[in-house]
Amino acid sequence: MWSAYRQLANAKLVACWAHVRRKFFEATPKQADKVSLGLKGLTYCDRMFALKEKWADLPPQDRLKKCQAELAPLMTEFFDWCRDPAVLPGSKLGRSD
């Protein structure tokens, strides 16, 4: 799927956090407990979305400062967490589709 976009000279691939969140949502059982990896990933995404929503009315420079001060550390924490847990290859979180 991505190979078609790579053939376009002016195409720029971007990561959409809504799609990232959706994968965690799909991997979260309806009766998820606090150890559910899907729920933990979903919670990280929701925290990031909440920060961005809270800053929506700020001028661009203020939003940038907030992102650097608050969002960047949260994203670092999220990516560190993503590298840590063991995920079964056949599970919803383990598939790359």
Order of alpha helices (4+ residues) and beta strands (2+ residues): alpha-alpha-alpha-alpha-alpha
